[in-house]
Amino acid sequence: MRYLIVGCGRVGAALAKLLDADNHEVIVVDENPAAFKRLGTRFKGHVVVGTGIDYDVLKRSGAGRADGFIAVTNGDNRNVMAALIAQRMFKIKRIVARIYDPPRGQMYRELGIDTVCPTTIGAKLIRDVLTEAPWDTLQSFDYGQVTSLSATVSAENAGKRVAEFERPGRIRIAAIRSGKRVRVPANDTLLSEGDEINAIVAPEAISEFATLFETAEPVATRMTA
Amino acid sequence: MFILIVGGGKVGSHLTRALLQQDHEVVVVEKAERKAKAMEQLLERDVTVVGDGCDPEVLAQAGVARADVVVADTGDDEDNLVVVLIAKKQANKPRCIARVNNPRNKMIFESLDAEDPVTVISSTEIILNILNEHVQAMSS
């Protein structure tokens, strides 16, 4: 895939290196040529000096043929403008903009631009480390509207059906890991002791979720096998 | 009419003065307190709100919800774009006028609302057009 990244700060450079290492074609745009030093010596992609909110600069950078576009300059407004140019003038399908100000993130998503808000994610991560929270905030979506939580099935809950733990609009069991096997459960899937369940939980139902799996110590691992 | 101006630079100041003389109600949002104060002294009127005009809360405080017209005339295209995005979300549907430096950016502003298009002013483009007309007149 060909990815165009606007902004070669710490996040932009780190992302460029990740995508480059996965053998994607990466082009990084930044106004300041010195910023490209962050890419290191092993970066195989291209760099373009210029502002990301200029049609000509983006065209020269190959925006017309990009599969994905990422706006990570340190200005929220610049990121949204770059994203809109990518969307409206270059018709790029996958567009992500970093927005520090959470209320604005919502507004931009209404325009069809996916946003990532490091402010909310960072604050939550710090809170969870601080309070030794038993879940993994990295899995939180969308500005705290829903959170993904994990818990281990206790002996008491073994043999019960998934439906018994679900609460419409509040708690959905998304995945179950039994040993090395991960699956998406049906309503009548039976839980076994030691299974790890992963649930999507509304903020007001977090304590309800904890009560449901009270006897178990919730775990903070990702659902990968 | 109630006109909300975002950006209290030179364009904003002169515009405000002229509009006040025409008895319009004007509020100017300006980030720099010093600029805002200087403007109020010059105009001898309490017309400014100090704050970031790209912040929806600041615009709400400045009265965007009852504005007839919103003018985005900061020096940065991206800031003007965000002002327009916020204004376009208001239920009162204010008319939007935006200044852009890069004429290429006009299209982005114009694409925001097909039914009630943003009026985009690019002085770069205006000068360029006049120059082109001049060149054509000279060559014919």
Interface residues (C-beta under 8 A of the other chain):
Chain A: I53 D54 Y55 D56 G75 D76 N77 R78 V80 M81 L84 I85 R88 M89 D101 P103 R104 M107 Y108 L111
Chain B: C54 D55 P56 E57 D76 D77 E78 D79 L81 V82 L85 I86 K89 N102 R104 N105 M107 I108 S111
